[in-house]
């Protein structure tokens, strides 16, 4: 019974447990994935128990904005926009995606076309129209299968049962099940495109590497910020691929505007982006929102308009810090961490679903844990923090604080610790090693 929890995870005691000098059990080969699964699945399981105990009240605490009035709204609202493909940019300021995204939504319109285009506020009508809900469910199923397939390829050294448990843990976590899936946000598809690109970019097959460029261009033409992945190519001095990535990006970004109103729609889109960038409100999902929340706690929210300019400076310092540290770090999995760290915390006006992008560095972290030499394996603290991000944080319910705080706090700690590791801890380690070498 002593190691029963590991047997549940499909790990034998002879494979995983050994005794250190003090006689204490130490996790070996699969310790990173084991620790992640234990923390994530236990917390999720306890939340399900709490759902029963609270008669569903805990679900209201967990869901975005503490209500279910907007479930799937992001998907069906943009499908509705796309039904009037050449005019929607001019009819609403709530269309923040590039034209490429709306071409994809337009394909869904053609599958189940309305007699006349839907209005910009008719998302519930879109949801209830014929078999639109069934189409959304089919899309989610396909995305889940793609995610599981990617996990199988990226983590081949991880046992199959663990890969299945890992996929379930991530998809049942707050960023997904009560984030991008519940809200119907296209960030799920965007994250998968990025994950596939990160995996393919280092493959030996030249067609796979070229596919990675196209996938990044597609992702950036859905959400813009995935374009930051291009800095990884600059970091690795892959200049020819960088040029081709820029070309692909311009093609996927600009050409679709020809179908949504031309240059006028492109100009209008830029104005919409500026509108969204200027939106400021209290939240735990981005740096500016956190600073506003802190000012509110300190009783200074009425002075927020004065402080916002400094909050913008702070978020841009964070952006610059991620970019600079990308070029400093030696850990390859952190290349993705710093770029997705921008997408997860920098964007003002973002909501919980942006946390799903942290799934990408999590997968690459586990890949590094399996493949790197023992001396180069990433620190376990990241494993714990990732697990606290990709779970259902039952413990937060008892505090009365917003659930987003418990989803995003581990992400802030991950990024902060990573900065400290790359700028301070690694330097000290290098200095110690140098001193020992000199003495030797």
C-alpha positions as CSV (number, residue, x, y, z in Angstrom):
1,X,0.0,0.0,0.0
2,X,3.0,2.3,0.6
3,X,3.4,2.9,-3.2
4,X,-0.2,2.2,-4.2
5,X,-0.7,5.6,-5.8
6,X,2.1,4.8,-8.3
7,X,0.5,1.4,-9.1
8,X,-2.7,3.3,-10.0
9,X,-0.6,5.3,-12.5
10,X,0.7,2.1,-14.0
11,X,4.3,2.3,-12.6
12,X,5.9,-0.7,-10.9
13,X,7.9,-0.1,-7.8
14,X,11.0,-1.7,-9.3
15,X,10.9,0.8,-12.2
16,X,10.2,3.9,-10.2
17,X,11.2,3.5,-6.6
18,X,14.7,3.2,-5.3
19,X,16.1,4.0,-1.8
20,X,18.5,6.9,-1.4
21,X,21.2,6.9,1.2
22,X,18.7,8.0,3.9
23,X,16.4,5.1,3.1
24,X,13.7,7.4,1.5
25,X,11.9,6.4,-1.7
26,X,13.0,8.5,-4.7
27,X,11.2,8.7,-8.0
28,X,13.4,7.8,-11.0
29,X,12.6,7.4,-14.6
30,X,9.1,8.9,-14.8
31,X,9.2,11.1,-11.8
32,X,8.3,14.3,-13.7
33,X,5.2,12.9,-15.4
34,X,4.3,11.1,-12.1
35,X,4.5,14.2,-10.0
36,X,2.5,16.2,-12.5
37,X,-0.3,13.5,-12.8
38,X,-0.5,13.1,-9.0
39,X,-0.9,16.8,-8.3
40,X,-3.2,17.6,-11.3
41,X,-5.5,14.6,-11.1
42,X,-5.8,14.6,-7.3
43,X,-6.8,18.3,-7.3
44,X,-9.3,17.7,-10.2
45,X,-10.7,14.7,-8.4
46,X,-11.2,16.6,-5.2
47,X,-12.9,19.4,-7.1
48,X,-15.4,16.8,-8.5
49,X,-16.1,15.6,-4.9
50,X,-16.6,19.3,-3.9
51,X,-19.1,19.7,-6.7
52,X,-21.2,17.0,-5.1
53,X,-20.8,18.5,-1.6
54,X,-21.7,22.0,-2.7
55,X,-24.5,20.8,-5.0
56,X,-22.9,22.4,-8.0
57,X,-22.1,25.8,-6.5
58,X,-18.4,25.2,-6.9
59,X,-19.0,25.1,-10.7
60,X,-20.3,28.6,-10.6
61,X,-17.1,29.7,-8.8
62,X,-14.9,28.0,-11.4
63,X,-16.5,29.0,-14.6
64,X,-15.3,32.2,-16.3
65,X,-17.2,35.4,-15.1
66,X,-19.0,33.2,-12.6
67,X,-21.9,32.4,-14.9
68,X,-22.8,30.2,-17.8
69,X,-24.6,32.8,-19.7
70,X,-21.8,33.1,-22.3
71,X,-20.9,29.4,-22.7
72,X,-19.6,28.8,-26.2
73,X,-20.1,32.4,-27.0
74,X,-16.7,33.0,-28.6
75,X,-17.3,30.3,-31.2
76,X,-20.8,31.1,-32.2
77,X,-20.4,34.9,-32.1
78,X,-17.6,34.7,-34.7
79,X,-19.5,32.2,-36.8
80,X,-22.2,34.8,-36.9
81,X,-19.8,37.5,-37.9
82,X,-18.5,35.4,-40.7
83,X,-22.0,34.9,-42.2
84,X,-21.7,38.5,-43.4
85,X,-18.1,38.1,-44.5
86,X,-17.5,41.4,-46.4
87,X,-19.2,43.7,-43.8
88,X,-18.7,42.3,-40.3
89,X,-15.5,44.3,-39.6
90,X,-17.5,47.5,-40.2
91,X,-20.6,46.4,-38.2
92,X,-18.8,45.6,-34.9
93,X,-15.7,46.3,-32.8
94,X,-15.9,42.9,-31.3
95,X,-14.1,41.1,-34.2
96,X,-10.4,41.1,-33.0
97,X,-9.2,38.2,-35.2
98,X,-7.4,38.6,-38.6
99,X,-9.4,37.7,-41.7
100,X,-7.8,34.2,-42.0
101,X,-9.7,33.2,-38.8
102,X,-13.0,34.4,-40.3
103,X,-12.4,32.4,-43.5
104,X,-12.3,29.3,-41.3
105,X,-15.5,30.4,-39.5
106,X,-17.0,31.1,-43.0
107,X,-16.5,27.4,-43.9
108,X,-18.6,26.5,-40.9
109,X,-21.3,28.9,-42.1
110,X,-21.3,27.1,-45.5
111,X,-21.8,23.8,-43.8
112,X,-25.0,25.0,-42.1
113,X,-25.9,28.2,-43.9
114,X,-28.7,30.6,-42.7
115,X,-31.3,32.1,-45.0
116,X,-29.9,35.6,-44.3
117,X,-26.7,36.6,-42.4
118,X,-27.0,36.7,-38.7
119,X,-26.8,39.9,-36.8
120,X,-23.6,40.8,-34.8
121,X,-25.4,40.2,-31.5
122,X,-27.3,37.0,-32.5
123,X,-24.8,34.5,-31.2
124,X,-27.5,32.6,-29.2
125,X,-29.5,32.3,-32.4
126,X,-26.4,31.0,-34.2
127,X,-25.8,28.4,-31.4
128,X,-29.4,27.1,-31.6
129,X,-29.6,27.1,-35.4
130,X,-30.1,23.6,-36.8
131,X,-26.9,21.5,-36.1
132,X,-24.4,24.2,-35.3
133,X,-23.9,22.9,-31.8
134,X,-23.2,19.5,-33.1
135,X,-20.6,21.0,-35.5
136,X,-18.9,22.6,-32.5
137,X,-18.9,19.4,-30.5
138,X,-17.3,17.6,-33.6
139,X,-14.6,20.3,-33.8
140,X,-13.8,19.8,-30.1
141,X,-13.5,16.1,-30.5
142,X,-11.2,16.5,-33.5
143,X,-9.0,18.9,-31.6
144,X,-8.8,16.5,-28.6
145,X,-7.7,13.7,-30.9
146,X,-5.1,15.9,-32.5
147,X,-3.8,16.9,-29.1
148,X,-3.5,13.2,-28.0
149,X,-1.7,12.3,-31.3
150,X,0.8,15.1,-30.8
151,X,1.5,14.0,-27.2
152,X,2.1,10.5,-28.5
153,X,4.7,11.8,-31.0
154,X,6.4,14.4,-28.8
155,X,6.7,12.1,-25.7
156,X,7.5,8.7,-27.2
157,X,9.5,7.7,-24.0
158,X,6.5,8.2,-21.8
159,X,4.3,5.0,-21.4
160,X,1.0,5.0,-23.3
161,X,-1.2,5.0,-20.2
162,X,0.7,8.0,-18.8
163,X,0.3,9.9,-22.1
164,X,-3.4,9.2,-21.9
165,X,-3.7,10.3,-18.3
166,X,-1.6,13.4,-19.1
167,X,-3.9,14.4,-22.0
168,X,-6.9,13.9,-19.8
169,X,-5.4,16.0,-17.0
170,X,-4.6,18.9,-19.3
171,X,-8.0,18.9,-21.1
172,X,-9.9,18.7,-17.8
173,X,-8.0,21.6,-16.3
174,X,-9.4,25.1,-15.8
175,X,-7.6,26.7,-18.8
176,X,-9.3,24.2,-21.1
177,X,-12.5,22.7,-19.7
178,X,-13.6,26.0,-18.1
179,X,-11.6,28.2,-20.4
180,X,-11.1,27.8,-24.1
181,X,-13.5,24.8,-24.5
182,X,-16.3,26.3,-22.4
183,X,-16.0,29.7,-24.0
184,X,-15.5,28.2,-27.5
185,X,-12.3,30.3,-28.1
186,X,-10.1,29.6,-31.1
187,X,-7.1,29.6,-28.7
188,X,-7.4,25.8,-28.5
189,X,-6.8,25.4,-32.3
190,X,-4.1,28.1,-32.1
191,X,-2.3,26.3,-29.3
192,X,-2.3,23.0,-31.2
193,X,-0.9,24.6,-34.3
194,X,1.9,26.1,-32.2
195,X,2.6,22.8,-30.4
196,X,2.8,20.9,-33.7
197,X,5.1,23.6,-35.1
198,X,7.4,23.5,-32.1
199,X,7.7,19.7,-32.5
200,X,8.2,19.7,-36.3
201,X,10.7,22.6,-36.4
202,X,13.6,20.4,-35.3
203,X,12.8,17.3,-37.3
204,X,15.3,15.9,-39.8
205,X,12.7,15.9,-42.6
206,X,12.9,19.2,-44.5
207,X,9.2,19.0,-45.3
208,X,8.4,18.7,-41.6
209,X,10.5,21.8,-40.9
210,X,8.7,23.7,-43.7
211,X,5.4,22.6,-42.3
212,X,6.4,24.1,-39.0
213,X,6.9,27.5,-40.7
214,X,3.4,27.3,-42.3
215,X,1.8,26.3,-39.0
216,X,3.3,29.2,-37.2
217,X,2.1,31.5,-39.9
218,X,-1.4,30.1,-39.7
219,X,-1.4,30.4,-35.9
220,X,-0.2,34.0,-36.1
221,X,-3.0,34.7,-38.6
222,X,-5.5,33.5,-36.0
223,X,-4.3,35.3,-32.9
224,X,-1.3,37.5,-34.1
225,X,0.8,36.9,-31.0
226,X,2.1,33.4,-32.1
227,X,4.3,35.4,-34.4
228,X,6.6,35.7,-31.4
229,X,7.7,32.1,-32.1
230,X,9.6,33.5,-35.0
231,X,12.2,34.9,-32.5
232,X,13.2,31.3,-31.7
233,X,14.4,31.0,-35.3
234,X,16.4,34.2,-34.8
235,X,17.8,32.8,-31.6
236,X,18.9,29.7,-33.4
237,X,20.3,31.8,-36.3
238,X,18.1,30.0,-38.9
239,X,18.0,33.0,-41.1
240,X,16.7,31.4,-44.3
241,X,13.8,29.9,-42.4
242,X,13.1,33.2,-40.7
243,X,12.8,34.9,-44.1
244,X,10.4,32.2,-45.3
245,X,8.4,32.4,-42.1
246,X,7.9,36.2,-42.7
247,X,6.8,35.5,-46.2
248,X,4.3,32.8,-45.1
249,X,3.1,35.1,-42.3
250,X,2.4,38.0,-44.7
251,X,0.6,35.7,-47.1
252,X,-1.7,34.1,-44.5
253,X,-2.3,37.4,-42.8
254,X,-2.9,39.8,-45.8
255,X,-4.4,37.7,-48.6
256,X,-7.6,36.7,-46.6
257,X,-8.5,40.4,-46.3
258,X,-9.3,40.4,-50.0
259,X,-12.4,38.3,-49.1
260,X,-13.5,40.4,-46.1
261,X,-13.6,43.9,-47.6
262,X,-10.1,44.5,-48.9
263,X,-7.8,47.3,-47.7
264,X,-10.7,49.1,-46.0
265,X,-11.3,46.0,-43.8
266,X,-7.5,45.8,-43.0
267,X,-7.5,49.4,-41.8
268,X,-10.7,48.8,-39.8
269,X,-9.1,45.6,-38.3
270,X,-6.0,47.7,-37.1
271,X,-8.4,50.2,-35.5
272,X,-10.2,47.3,-33.7
273,X,-6.8,46.0,-32.4
274,X,-6.0,49.4,-31.0
275,X,-9.4,49.5,-29.4
276,X,-8.8,46.1,-27.7
277,X,-5.3,47.1,-26.6
278,X,-6.7,50.1,-24.9
279,X,-9.3,48.1,-22.9
280,X,-8.3,48.0,-19.2
281,X,-10.1,46.2,-16.4
282,X,-9.3,44.3,-13.2
283,X,-8.3,40.7,-13.7
284,X,-5.6,38.2,-12.8
285,X,-5.1,37.1,-16.4
286,X,-2.6,39.7,-17.6
287,X,0.0,42.0,-16.0
288,X,-2.0,45.2,-16.5
289,X,-5.1,43.6,-15.0
290,X,-3.2,42.3,-12.0
291,X,-1.8,45.8,-11.3
292,X,-5.3,47.2,-11.5
293,X,-6.5,44.5,-9.1
294,X,-3.8,45.4,-6.7
295,X,-4.6,49.1,-6.9
296,X,-8.2,48.1,-6.1
297,X,-7.2,46.0,-3.1
298,X,-5.2,49.0,-1.9
299,X,-8.2,51.3,-2.3
300,X,-6.7,53.2,-5.2
301,X,-8.9,52.0,-8.0
302,X,-10.4,55.5,-8.5
303,X,-6.9,56.7,-9.4
304,X,-6.4,53.9,-11.9
305,X,-6.7,56.1,-15.0
306,X,-3.6,58.0,-13.7
307,X,-1.7,54.7,-13.0
308,X,-2.5,52.9,-16.2
309,X,0.3,54.5,-18.1
310,X,2.7,53.0,-15.6
311,X,1.0,49.7,-15.8
312,X,1.6,49.7,-19.6
313,X,5.2,50.4,-19.0
314,X,5.4,47.4,-16.6
315,X,3.8,45.0,-19.1
316,X,6.2,46.2,-21.8
317,X,9.2,45.7,-19.4
318,X,7.9,42.1,-19.0
319,X,7.7,41.7,-22.8
320,X,11.2,43.0,-23.2
321,X,12.4,40.7,-20.4
322,X,11.0,37.6,-22.1
323,X,12.6,38.5,-25.4
324,X,16.0,39.3,-23.9
325,X,16.0,36.2,-21.7
326,X,15.1,34.1,-24.7
327,X,18.5,35.0,-26.2
328,X,20.3,34.3,-22.8
329,X,18.8,31.0,-21.7
330,X,20.5,27.7,-22.6
331,X,17.5,25.5,-21.9
332,X,15.9,24.7,-25.2
333,X,12.4,24.1,-23.7
334,X,12.5,27.6,-22.3
335,X,12.6,29.0,-25.8
336,X,8.9,28.2,-26.0
337,X,8.3,29.2,-22.3
338,X,9.3,32.8,-22.9
339,X,7.4,33.2,-26.1
340,X,4.2,31.6,-24.7
341,X,4.8,33.5,-21.5
342,X,4.2,36.6,-23.6
343,X,1.0,35.2,-25.0
344,X,-0.3,34.1,-21.6
345,X,0.4,37.2,-19.5
346,X,1.1,40.2,-21.7
347,X,-2.1,40.7,-23.8
348,X,-4.3,43.3,-22.2
349,X,-8.0,42.4,-22.2
350,X,-7.2,38.7,-22.3
351,X,-9.3,36.1,-20.5
352,X,-8.6,32.7,-18.9
353,X,-8.3,30.8,-22.1
354,X,-4.9,32.3,-22.8
355,X,-3.5,30.1,-20.1
356,X,-3.9,27.2,-22.5
357,X,-0.8,28.3,-24.3
358,X,1.3,27.3,-21.3
359,X,0.5,23.7,-22.3
360,X,3.2,24.0,-25.0
361,X,6.2,24.7,-22.7
362,X,4.7,22.0,-20.3
363,X,4.9,19.4,-23.1
364,X,8.4,20.5,-24.1
365,X,9.5,20.6,-20.4
366,X,8.4,16.9,-20.1
367,X,10.2,16.1,-23.3
368,X,13.4,17.7,-22.0
369,X,13.0,15.7,-18.7
370,X,12.9,12.5,-20.7
371,X,15.6,13.2,-23.2
372,X,18.3,15.5,-21.7
373,X,21.2,14.2,-19.7
374,X,20.7,13.9,-15.9
375,X,22.8,17.0,-15.2
376,X,20.7,19.1,-17.7
377,X,17.3,18.0,-16.6
378,X,14.9,20.9,-15.7
379,X,14.1,21.6,-12.1
380,X,11.2,19.9,-10.5
381,X,9.7,23.1,-9.2
382,X,8.4,23.7,-12.8
383,X,6.6,20.4,-12.7
384,X,4.7,21.3,-9.5
385,X,3.8,24.8,-10.8
386,X,2.6,23.4,-14.2
387,X,0.5,20.9,-12.3
388,X,-1.1,23.6,-10.3
389,X,-1.9,25.5,-13.5
390,X,-3.4,22.5,-15.4
391,X,-5.9,21.3,-12.8
392,X,-9.1,22.3,-11.1
393,X,-8.0,24.4,-8.1
394,X,-10.5,23.2,-5.5
395,X,-8.5,24.8,-2.7
396,X,-9.2,28.3,-4.0
397,X,-12.9,27.9,-3.5
398,X,-12.6,28.2,0.3
399,X,-10.8,31.5,0.1
400,X,-13.6,33.4,-1.6
401,X,-11.1,34.8,-4.2
402,X,-11.7,34.6,-7.9
403,X,-10.8,31.3,-9.5
404,X,-8.6,33.0,-12.1
405,X,-6.1,34.0,-9.4
406,X,-5.4,30.3,-8.7
407,X,-5.1,29.5,-12.4
408,X,-2.7,32.3,-13.2
409,X,-0.6,32.6,-10.0
410,X,1.5,29.5,-10.8
411,X,2.2,31.0,-14.3
412,X,3.5,34.2,-12.7
413,X,5.7,32.2,-10.4
414,X,6.9,30.0,-13.3
415,X,7.9,33.1,-15.3
416,X,9.4,34.9,-12.3
417,X,11.4,31.8,-11.2
418,X,12.6,31.2,-14.7
419,X,14.0,34.8,-14.9
420,X,15.8,34.2,-11.6
421,X,17.1,30.9,-12.8
422,X,18.5,32.2,-16.0
423,X,19.9,35.5,-14.7
424,X,21.1,34.5,-11.2
425,X,21.0,30.8,-10.3
426,X,22.7,29.6,-13.5
427,X,25.4,32.3,-13.2
428,X,26.1,31.2,-9.7
429,X,26.3,27.6,-10.8
430,X,28.6,28.5,-13.6
431,X,30.8,30.5,-11.2
432,X,31.0,27.6,-8.8
433,X,31.9,25.1,-11.5
434,X,34.6,27.4,-12.8
435,X,36.1,27.8,-9.3
436,X,36.1,24.0,-8.7
437,X,37.8,23.5,-12.1
438,X,40.5,26.1,-11.2
439,X,41.1,24.3,-7.9
440,X,41.3,21.0,-9.7
